[in-house]
Amino acid sequence: MKILLINNYSIENCLNKANEGVQPAHHKWGSDYLKSKGNDVDTEVFNLDGVGIIKKQI
């Protein structure tokens, strides 16, 4: 299944920090679990300053 996870901060950065042990895992919003079950999870950052425009985090 293809899943798009949208949040107002980078889930990818949270995954990396949680894997390094410097941030709690709950900031990943289950994205690691969804990936472990074989889902194709893509993440996007919702830009609140851009009047609701979805912007890819670089």
Sequence and secondary structure as in RCSB ss.txt:
>XXXX:A:sequence
MKILLINNYSIENCLNKANEGVQPAHHKWGSDYLKSKGNDVDTEVFNLDGVGIIKKQI
>XXXX:A:secstr
 EEEEEESS HHHHHHHHHHTSS GGGGTTHHHHHHTT EEEEEEEEGGGTTEEE   
